[in-house]
Amino acid sequence: MPGTAPDPDAESPRAASSLRAPWFHVSCCPTNVARTLASLAAYVATADDGGIQLHQLVPCTVRSGAVSLRVRTGYPWSAEVVVRVEESGAAPWRLSLRVPAWAGEAVLVDRGRRRPVQPGYAVVDAAWRPGDEVRLELPMTPRWTRPDPHVDAVRGCVAAERGPIVYCLESTDQEPGVSLNEVCADASDALAEQGTDEALGGATVLAAGGARFDGNGARLTFIPYHAWGNRGLSTMRVWVPER
């Protein structure tokens, strides 16, 4: 079911409607984005006397002294992060590559040698040569996530995630007659990838079984949370009652 149109005279119509507000009187987001972009390099990588630390899994080139690295990845949609040594001095140094907290089954391929790595940092000490590569393989199978049971508002609910991306139900994508206020998810049914949606910027779409409160079945479609509210009036929810 679609949402309701906002009051055009309201200062923050998003809070009471289903559309994105064109502007807020306190426009903190644009200035925060500009500040973040200006300092982005310091978030992506750091260096010390021991080596280089890669914190954010983004395509980039990192240079520090005699060392130059190139990172190739389609993260957060793809499962691989490849770090290639372009230049390096003769002295050994340490490469530290962040493994996200959700990636409990990640694998590091260090110049052809595979080993499992745990969330935190995968560390490799070596006398690197140009052309050496390290590849981080991340588990991108969609998963159900349950909340902390101490949170009353979402106890008994589940949320859908894939990699680092949190998903949501948006009314735009559901079967006719399905209200997001009267639907539950069947978490025994594995989340399935339904391909990508160019209207959502090429994002991967997920689907799973569910039911309406009247007992009739419903096929639920999940989209990335960040992408909702861009296709007209709609309603949305992240936490869905578990069947």
Backbone bond lengths (Angstrom), bond angles and torsions (degrees), N, CA, C in turn:
res aa  C-N    CA-C-N  psi(-1)  N-CA   C-N-CA  omega(-1)  CA-C   N-CA-C  phi
1 M - - - 1.462 - - 1.523 109.50 -
2 P 1.341 117.17 139.17 1.460 118.95 -179.86 1.513 111.11 -72.59
3 G 1.325 115.68 164.54 1.448 120.31 176.94 1.508 110.75 -86.97
4 T 1.325 116.37 -161.70 1.454 121.72 -179.00 1.519 109.53 -113.28
5 A 1.318 115.71 148.00 1.463 120.05 -179.91 1.521 110.00 -70.30
6 P 1.338 117.80 143.53 1.461 120.53 -178.54 1.517 112.63 -75.49
7 D 1.313 115.36 158.19 1.454 122.09 173.23 1.523 107.61 -71.75
8 P 1.325 118.31 119.24 1.476 119.48 -176.41 1.519 113.07 -63.68
9 D 1.342 118.13 -17.14 1.457 120.95 -179.76 1.519 112.95 -94.42
10 A 1.358 117.13 -2.74 1.462 120.10 -179.39 1.520 109.85 -75.30
11 E 1.345 116.97 143.69 1.446 120.37 -178.38 1.530 112.01 -70.98
12 S 1.324 118.15 -38.62 1.464 122.55 -179.07 1.525 109.02 -129.49
13 P 1.343 117.62 74.26 1.468 120.21 -174.17 1.511 113.96 -61.76
14 R 1.351 119.25 -23.98 1.471 120.18 -178.53 1.530 111.41 -59.25
15 A 1.333 116.62 -34.58 1.457 119.72 -175.55 1.528 112.40 -64.48
16 A 1.324 117.79 -25.86 1.454 119.91 -176.15 1.518 112.43 -120.25
17 S 1.323 117.99 16.77 1.455 119.64 -176.53 1.510 110.92 -144.16
18 S 1.320 115.59 -169.64 1.458 121.10 -178.99 1.514 112.25 -118.58
19 L 1.302 117.23 18.61 1.459 121.59 177.18 1.517 110.17 -116.03
20 R 1.316 116.34 154.51 1.451 120.54 173.74 1.531 109.49 -75.46
21 A 1.309 116.22 134.40 1.458 120.46 179.02 1.518 110.23 -71.32
22 P 1.334 118.48 135.78 1.464 120.14 179.37 1.530 112.55 -67.79
23 W 1.329 118.05 -27.62 1.459 121.59 -179.12 1.522 109.13 -166.38
24 F 1.313 115.19 150.87 1.459 120.75 174.88 1.525 109.12 -116.66
25 H 1.322 116.35 148.04 1.463 119.60 -179.57 1.529 110.76 -63.33
26 V 1.332 117.52 -34.81 1.456 120.89 173.16 1.523 106.76 -100.45
27 S 1.332 116.09 94.74 1.473 121.16 -171.56 1.527 110.32 -90.54
28 C 1.335 116.64 67.46 1.464 119.48 -176.95 1.528 112.25 -78.00
29 C 1.323 118.59 -27.14 1.466 120.22 -175.09 1.536 113.10 -63.07
30 P 1.333 120.42 -50.62 1.473 118.92 -179.04 1.524 113.06 -57.56
31 T 1.322 117.82 -41.55 1.459 119.51 -179.27 1.526 111.07 -69.64
32 N 1.317 117.65 -35.68 1.464 119.91 177.07 1.525 111.34 -67.35
33 V 1.327 117.22 -37.67 1.458 120.30 176.51 1.526 109.97 -62.60
34 A 1.332 117.65 -44.76 1.463 120.96 179.74 1.525 110.87 -61.54
35 R 1.318 116.61 -41.49 1.464 120.11 179.82 1.528 110.97 -66.10
36 T 1.341 116.54 -40.19 1.464 120.41 179.48 1.520 111.25 -64.84
37 L 1.330 117.12 -43.78 1.465 120.26 179.41 1.520 111.22 -62.16
38 A 1.317 117.03 -37.52 1.462 120.53 -179.03 1.531 112.01 -66.36
39 S 1.345 117.15 -27.84 1.466 120.97 -178.21 1.521 112.57 -110.06
40 L 1.347 116.92 14.45 1.462 121.11 -172.34 1.522 113.04 -59.75
41 A 1.322 117.66 -38.76 1.467 120.32 -176.46 1.521 111.83 -57.06
42 A 1.337 117.04 -36.50 1.463 120.19 -178.20 1.524 111.81 -72.66
43 Y 1.325 117.38 -22.56 1.461 120.57 175.59 1.526 111.28 -80.49
44 V 1.324 116.71 -31.92 1.467 121.53 -174.30 1.519 111.09 -74.14
45 A 1.308 118.84 -47.08 1.466 121.65 -174.32 1.516 110.81 -150.40
46 T 1.334 114.67 152.58 1.455 121.46 173.34 1.527 108.48 -135.64
47 A 1.320 115.37 165.82 1.465 120.50 178.68 1.514 109.24 -140.77
48 D 1.331 115.80 148.47 1.459 121.37 172.95 1.529 108.50 -141.30
49 D 1.324 117.19 -169.42 1.463 119.83 -177.36 1.525 112.36 -65.22
50 G 1.349 116.65 -21.15 1.463 119.46 -177.77 1.506 114.73 -88.80
51 G 1.335 117.88 -22.54 1.457 118.91 -178.53 1.516 112.62 159.14
52 I 1.344 115.86 -150.26 1.466 122.87 -175.44 1.521 109.11 -122.08
53 Q 1.345 115.52 139.43 1.454 122.30 178.04 1.531 109.17 -117.10
54 L 1.325 116.58 123.71 1.466 122.07 178.11 1.529 107.90 -101.90
55 H 1.336 115.56 114.32 1.460 120.66 -173.95 1.527 113.09 -99.07
56 Q 1.324 117.14 -37.30 1.458 121.44 -179.30 1.526 109.49 -111.21
57 L 1.321 115.97 133.80 1.464 121.25 -174.00 1.523 109.31 -89.41
58 V 1.310 116.22 80.48 1.467 122.47 -176.58 1.522 109.52 -131.91
59 P 1.342 118.34 152.83 1.471 120.01 174.04 1.526 109.27 -64.01
60 C 1.328 116.51 129.23 1.456 118.86 -177.30 1.518 109.95 -168.49
61 T 1.316 115.51 169.73 1.457 123.69 168.97 1.515 107.55 -118.84
62 V 1.324 116.48 130.69 1.463 121.78 -178.31 1.529 108.44 -118.93
63 R 1.318 116.86 128.50 1.460 121.59 178.13 1.521 109.61 -125.62
64 S 1.315 115.54 133.64 1.454 121.63 176.19 1.530 108.41 -150.30
65 G 1.296 116.81 110.32 1.455 120.66 -177.95 1.518 111.36 60.66
66 A 1.346 116.25 -124.83 1.462 120.93 -178.74 1.516 112.83 -84.58
67 V 1.339 116.96 -0.24 1.464 121.10 -174.32 1.521 111.31 -103.39
68 S 1.330 115.39 136.56 1.461 122.01 173.54 1.522 108.40 -134.88
69 L 1.331 115.90 128.68 1.464 121.93 179.06 1.516 109.81 -121.06
70 R 1.346 115.56 149.46 1.464 120.61 172.19 1.519 108.22 -124.87
71 V 1.330 115.80 128.38 1.466 121.84 -179.01 1.519 108.73 -108.17
72 R 1.338 116.05 127.15 1.466 122.38 176.55 1.525 108.58 -118.08
73 T 1.337 116.13 129.22 1.454 119.55 178.69 1.519 110.92 -167.25
74 G 1.322 115.86 154.33 1.460 122.86 170.64 1.513 110.85 -108.48
75 Y 1.343 117.30 13.88 1.459 122.90 177.42 1.533 109.12 -56.33
76 P 1.329 120.23 140.42 1.464 127.79 13.13 1.520 116.29 -90.99
77 W 1.346 118.50 7.19 1.463 119.30 -178.87 1.515 112.01 -89.75
78 S 1.325 118.18 -35.76 1.461 120.80 -178.67 1.521 110.56 -97.43
79 A 1.334 115.47 165.43 1.465 120.86 -171.12 1.522 113.32 -94.36
80 E 1.323 118.95 -9.56 1.455 120.54 -171.75 1.526 112.74 -111.28
81 V 1.340 114.22 140.59 1.455 122.24 171.46 1.528 106.57 -127.34
82 V 1.323 117.67 115.92 1.463 122.15 -176.40 1.524 109.25 -109.34
83 V 1.320 115.84 124.49 1.462 122.21 177.45 1.527 107.67 -110.39
84 R 1.320 116.61 119.66 1.462 122.08 -178.55 1.527 109.67 -114.18
85 V 1.309 115.66 131.44 1.458 121.12 176.14 1.525 108.67 -81.40
86 E 1.320 117.06 116.06 1.458 122.07 179.14 1.533 111.16 -90.52
87 E 1.325 115.30 -40.23 1.457 120.67 179.07 1.519 108.63 -142.20
88 S 1.332 116.85 148.03 1.459 120.76 177.85 1.518 109.70 -162.03
89 G 1.335 115.67 143.71 1.448 119.79 173.46 1.515 110.61 -76.91
90 A 1.327 117.17 -178.13 1.458 121.48 -176.71 1.523 112.73 -78.02
91 A 1.317 118.12 -25.02 1.465 121.10 -176.04 1.529 110.88 -73.71
92 P 1.330 118.21 142.81 1.468 120.79 176.72 1.530 110.61 -65.56
93 W 1.327 116.42 153.26 1.462 122.17 174.51 1.522 108.99 -152.65
94 R 1.315 115.73 167.12 1.464 122.27 -172.97 1.519 111.57 -106.26
95 L 1.338 115.55 129.30 1.458 122.10 172.19 1.524 108.04 -101.91
96 S 1.338 116.58 125.17 1.463 122.32 177.04 1.524 108.11 -117.77
97 L 1.324 116.15 120.96 1.464 122.21 -175.49 1.524 108.84 -119.02
98 R 1.317 116.45 123.09 1.467 120.08 -176.10 1.524 112.23 -68.66
99 V 1.329 115.65 132.70 1.461 123.20 174.16 1.526 106.48 -107.65
100 P 1.343 118.97 117.24 1.469 120.79 -175.14 1.527 112.65 -58.91
101 A 1.331 115.65 154.51 1.462 121.85 -176.53 1.524 112.49 -61.68
102 W 1.344 118.21 -29.99 1.464 120.98 -177.29 1.531 111.99 -80.96
103 A 1.346 117.54 -11.86 1.474 121.65 -170.64 1.525 111.03 -93.02
104 G 1.319 116.79 69.00 1.462 121.17 -177.78 1.509 115.27 -72.72
105 E 1.324 118.35 -11.29 1.466 121.48 -178.51 1.524 110.96 -121.92
106 A 1.312 116.41 34.25 1.468 120.45 -179.23 1.522 110.75 -74.19
107 V 1.322 114.74 154.34 1.467 122.21 178.95 1.519 108.51 -128.64
108 L 1.334 115.93 136.55 1.459 121.47 175.10 1.520 108.74 -108.20
109 V 1.337 115.76 127.14 1.461 121.64 175.90 1.515 106.42 -106.02
110 D 1.345 115.65 104.82 1.459 122.27 -176.18 1.523 109.52 -101.32
111 R 1.332 115.88 99.41 1.465 122.71 -179.08 1.534 110.98 49.30
112 G 1.345 114.44 47.00 1.459 121.47 175.77 1.511 115.04 94.86
113 R 1.314 118.87 -11.59 1.469 122.29 -179.04 1.524 109.52 -101.08
114 R 1.334 116.21 125.07 1.458 122.04 -175.65 1.536 110.91 -96.93
115 R 1.333 115.18 141.37 1.461 119.97 173.16 1.525 109.21 -155.73
116 P 1.332 117.12 144.60 1.463 119.15 176.47 1.520 110.53 -70.71
117 V 1.316 116.33 147.92 1.466 121.81 177.39 1.528 108.68 -132.71
118 Q 1.308 115.47 148.75 1.445 122.40 -178.57 1.522 111.38 -98.34
119 P 1.337 117.66 159.55 1.467 119.71 175.41 1.525 111.52 -53.69
120 G 1.300 114.91 142.38 1.459 122.03 -173.90 1.511 108.47 131.66
121 Y 1.337 117.12 -119.88 1.459 121.00 176.60 1.524 109.98 -133.60
122 A 1.325 115.63 130.11 1.459 121.49 172.18 1.522 106.69 -87.06
123 V 1.327 116.67 123.18 1.459 122.07 -172.45 1.523 110.07 -114.70
124 V 1.342 115.73 133.01 1.460 121.55 177.04 1.523 108.44 -131.69
125 D 1.344 116.81 119.91 1.458 122.54 174.10 1.521 108.53 -100.36
126 A 1.312 117.14 128.31 1.470 119.06 -177.72 1.517 110.85 -162.41
127 A 1.330 114.39 160.96 1.464 121.42 167.24 1.521 105.40 -90.82
128 W 1.333 116.21 91.14 1.452 122.28 -170.30 1.528 111.30 -73.49
129 R 1.361 113.73 150.48 1.450 120.83 174.80 1.524 108.76 -126.16
130 P 1.323 117.79 149.89 1.463 119.77 176.67 1.529 110.80 -54.09
131 G 1.327 116.26 134.21 1.464 121.87 -177.85 1.506 113.45 99.84
132 D 1.337 118.87 -16.60 1.460 120.53 176.36 1.528 109.89 -63.29
133 E 1.342 115.40 141.81 1.465 120.08 179.93 1.519 110.94 -131.78
134 V 1.325 114.22 144.38 1.462 123.12 170.91 1.523 106.92 -123.73
135 R 1.329 115.87 132.78 1.469 120.14 -178.22 1.527 109.93 -122.97
136 L 1.324 115.89 127.55 1.457 122.04 175.36 1.528 108.19 -100.34
137 E 1.339 115.99 122.97 1.463 121.56 178.91 1.527 108.44 -107.36
138 L 1.317 115.89 119.82 1.459 122.00 -174.61 1.523 111.53 -104.67
139 P 1.334 118.50 144.77 1.466 121.47 179.13 1.525 110.69 -78.65
140 M 1.326 117.20 110.25 1.464 121.48 -175.71 1.531 113.14 -104.33
141 T 1.316 118.05 16.57 1.461 119.79 177.06 1.522 109.30 -66.73
142 P 1.338 119.13 127.88 1.471 120.52 178.85 1.531 110.56 -58.53
143 R 1.323 116.37 147.82 1.460 120.79 -175.27 1.526 111.34 -142.39
144 W 1.322 114.59 154.61 1.459 121.72 171.13 1.527 108.76 -88.30
145 T 1.307 116.48 140.99 1.456 122.15 177.35 1.520 108.93 -123.98
146 R 1.339 116.08 136.41 1.462 121.39 178.55 1.519 109.90 -109.15
147 P 1.327 117.88 148.10 1.470 120.68 -177.17 1.524 111.32 -80.78
148 D 1.315 115.29 168.63 1.459 120.45 170.54 1.532 107.91 -61.69
149 P 1.328 118.28 130.42 1.471 119.71 -175.99 1.519 113.87 -65.93
150 H 1.336 118.23 -12.07 1.459 120.28 178.38 1.530 112.51 -77.64
151 V 1.335 117.74 -11.36 1.468 120.79 -179.41 1.523 108.51 -88.77
152 D 1.330 116.40 103.42 1.466 121.42 -174.37 1.528 112.85 -57.94
153 A 1.334 116.76 -41.36 1.462 120.57 -169.66 1.522 113.04 -63.26
154 V 1.344 117.86 -27.79 1.459 119.51 -175.83 1.532 112.13 -123.17
155 R 1.325 117.81 13.37 1.457 119.50 176.95 1.531 109.54 -60.94
156 G 1.333 116.61 135.16 1.460 120.59 -178.74 1.519 113.63 84.01
157 C 1.335 116.44 9.95 1.465 120.23 -179.67 1.531 110.11 -111.74
158 V 1.325 115.90 166.81 1.450 122.58 174.11 1.527 109.07 -132.85
159 A 1.320 115.55 157.81 1.458 121.71 174.02 1.525 108.09 -129.20
160 A 1.313 116.40 154.54 1.462 121.99 -179.86 1.522 109.32 -101.32
161 E 1.348 116.02 137.23 1.458 121.43 177.31 1.528 109.63 -139.55
162 R 1.313 115.01 152.45 1.469 122.08 171.85 1.514 107.20 -140.52
163 G 1.327 116.47 118.18 1.449 118.57 -172.88 1.513 109.69 58.46
164 P 1.330 118.37 -133.02 1.461 120.85 179.31 1.530 113.69 -87.21
165 I 1.328 117.02 -1.15 1.464 121.40 -171.96 1.527 111.05 -90.32
166 V 1.343 116.11 126.87 1.464 122.76 173.46 1.527 107.95 -88.87
167 Y 1.323 115.97 136.40 1.467 121.90 -178.07 1.524 111.43 -107.49
168 C 1.315 114.73 167.71 1.463 120.40 177.65 1.525 109.41 -147.75
169 L 1.318 114.77 163.94 1.461 121.01 168.84 1.523 107.73 -91.71
170 E 1.320 116.94 131.73 1.463 121.05 170.99 1.518 107.63 -119.66
171 S 1.327 116.54 136.23 1.464 120.23 -174.67 1.517 112.41 -58.07
172 T 1.320 117.69 -27.45 1.465 122.35 -179.60 1.525 112.28 -54.63
173 D 1.334 117.69 -33.68 1.464 122.02 -171.45 1.520 114.33 -96.81
174 Q 1.333 118.46 -6.60 1.457 119.73 -171.90 1.530 112.23 -86.98
175 E 1.319 114.99 165.61 1.457 120.97 178.63 1.522 110.38 -63.32
176 P 1.337 117.68 151.96 1.470 120.72 180.00 1.526 111.71 -55.70
177 G 1.320 115.33 135.84 1.451 120.07 177.59 1.513 115.19 86.09
178 V 1.313 118.52 -4.43 1.466 121.53 -179.50 1.527 108.96 -85.65
179 S 1.333 116.38 119.73 1.460 122.22 175.44 1.520 108.92 -98.91
180 L 1.307 117.43 133.38 1.458 120.84 -179.41 1.524 111.84 -68.15
181 N 1.326 117.44 -15.58 1.463 120.70 175.50 1.519 112.42 -82.25
182 E 1.312 117.03 -8.71 1.471 120.72 -174.53 1.518 110.92 -134.30
183 V 1.329 116.24 46.52 1.456 120.31 -178.02 1.526 108.66 -141.43
184 C 1.323 115.55 150.37 1.465 120.62 175.95 1.522 108.51 -134.73
185 A 1.335 115.74 159.91 1.461 121.77 -176.78 1.519 110.49 -105.55
186 D 1.315 115.81 143.31 1.460 122.14 175.37 1.523 107.68 -95.98
187 A 1.353 116.25 96.25 1.458 120.28 -175.83 1.518 112.81 -74.27
188 S 1.348 117.94 -6.07 1.467 119.32 172.78 1.522 110.78 -79.16
189 D 1.328 116.30 -12.71 1.466 122.23 177.09 1.524 107.83 -92.93
190 A 1.330 117.45 118.60 1.462 120.78 -177.18 1.521 110.71 -63.33
191 L 1.309 115.83 140.76 1.456 120.71 173.69 1.526 109.52 -65.64
192 A 1.327 116.08 136.07 1.459 121.42 -177.77 1.526 109.50 -119.12
193 E 1.321 116.45 140.36 1.455 120.79 175.48 1.524 109.62 -76.28
194 Q 1.325 115.77 130.73 1.457 122.11 -177.49 1.520 112.25 -107.52
195 G 1.312 116.87 23.82 1.451 119.94 -178.49 1.517 110.85 88.01
196 T 1.319 116.78 -164.94 1.454 122.10 -178.27 1.521 110.20 -114.64
197 D 1.320 115.76 157.73 1.462 122.41 -178.56 1.528 108.15 -123.08
198 E 1.326 116.62 113.25 1.459 120.47 -178.67 1.523 111.79 -66.81
199 A 1.342 117.20 -26.49 1.459 119.96 177.18 1.518 111.85 -67.20
200 L 1.337 116.20 -17.90 1.463 122.04 178.24 1.526 110.70 -107.93
201 G 1.320 116.79 25.40 1.455 120.41 178.77 1.513 113.79 76.44
202 G 1.330 117.92 23.70 1.457 121.17 -179.77 1.517 113.63 81.05
203 A 1.324 117.95 16.79 1.461 121.99 -178.30 1.524 111.31 -70.02
204 T 1.322 115.76 148.20 1.462 121.67 174.85 1.517 109.44 -73.66
205 V 1.335 116.61 133.74 1.461 123.15 179.59 1.526 108.94 -106.18
206 L 1.334 116.91 141.56 1.458 122.46 -178.80 1.519 110.47 -115.53
207 A 1.345 116.39 158.11 1.460 121.52 177.59 1.517 109.35 -145.37
208 A 1.330 115.36 152.52 1.471 121.38 177.80 1.513 108.66 -159.16
209 G 1.312 115.00 165.16 1.455 120.36 178.70 1.522 111.87 -77.13
210 G 1.318 115.44 155.65 1.457 121.86 178.18 1.509 109.98 -162.03
211 A 1.304 116.49 -166.84 1.463 120.84 -179.52 1.515 109.56 -154.50
212 R 1.323 115.01 154.89 1.454 120.30 171.66 1.524 108.15 -86.30
213 F 1.316 116.60 163.26 1.454 119.95 -178.64 1.524 112.17 -65.72
214 D 1.347 117.37 -19.06 1.475 119.23 177.48 1.525 112.45 -82.31
215 G 1.347 116.39 1.11 1.461 120.82 177.12 1.506 114.81 99.00
216 N 1.308 118.25 -13.72 1.464 120.68 178.85 1.527 110.05 -74.17
217 G 1.333 115.42 143.00 1.458 120.52 -179.78 1.523 112.21 -69.77
218 A 1.302 115.39 158.97 1.467 121.36 177.65 1.520 108.63 -151.36
219 R 1.315 116.14 137.61 1.453 121.23 174.91 1.516 107.14 -93.59
220 L 1.338 116.93 122.03 1.456 121.79 -174.37 1.523 110.45 -99.42
221 T 1.323 116.16 136.58 1.453 122.49 178.40 1.528 108.89 -113.88
222 F 1.338 116.21 127.51 1.458 122.56 -177.63 1.530 109.74 -111.99
223 I 1.321 115.70 137.23 1.473 121.40 174.76 1.529 108.56 -122.35
224 P 1.335 118.98 160.94 1.461 120.25 176.74 1.532 110.97 -56.71
225 Y 1.317 115.19 136.44 1.466 119.98 -177.75 1.524 111.92 -56.67
226 H 1.341 117.08 -39.06 1.452 119.46 -176.00 1.526 112.93 -65.45
227 A 1.331 117.34 -16.53 1.467 120.44 -173.67 1.523 113.47 -96.16
228 W 1.327 118.15 -4.58 1.464 118.05 -175.56 1.534 110.44 -73.88
229 G 1.340 114.41 162.51 1.451 120.26 175.61 1.513 114.60 78.71
230 N 1.333 118.02 17.43 1.466 121.18 -179.09 1.519 113.20 -111.56
231 R 1.331 117.43 4.30 1.464 119.34 -174.81 1.520 111.79 -128.42
232 G 1.313 116.45 38.72 1.454 120.47 178.55 1.521 111.94 95.25
233 L 1.333 115.36 -172.20 1.462 122.10 -178.12 1.524 110.68 -59.52
234 S 1.327 116.03 134.35 1.461 119.77 -179.93 1.516 109.84 -163.88
235 T 1.323 115.31 167.04 1.452 121.92 169.94 1.522 107.71 -116.92
236 M 1.343 116.27 162.65 1.463 120.09 -173.48 1.512 109.52 -149.57
237 R 1.343 116.43 150.30 1.460 121.14 168.25 1.529 109.72 -151.71
238 V 1.346 115.56 144.22 1.454 122.02 177.61 1.527 109.83 -94.34
239 W 1.333 116.70 -53.09 1.466 121.80 -179.78 1.519 109.61 -84.88
240 V 1.328 115.84 124.77 1.472 121.64 -175.62 1.528 107.71 -119.29
241 P 1.338 119.20 132.05 1.457 120.36 177.58 1.529 111.30 -54.91
242 E 1.329 116.17 139.01 1.455 120.39 -179.19 1.517 110.45 -87.77
243 R 1.319 114.32 134.85 1.461 119.71 -177.41 1.515 110.72 -70.47
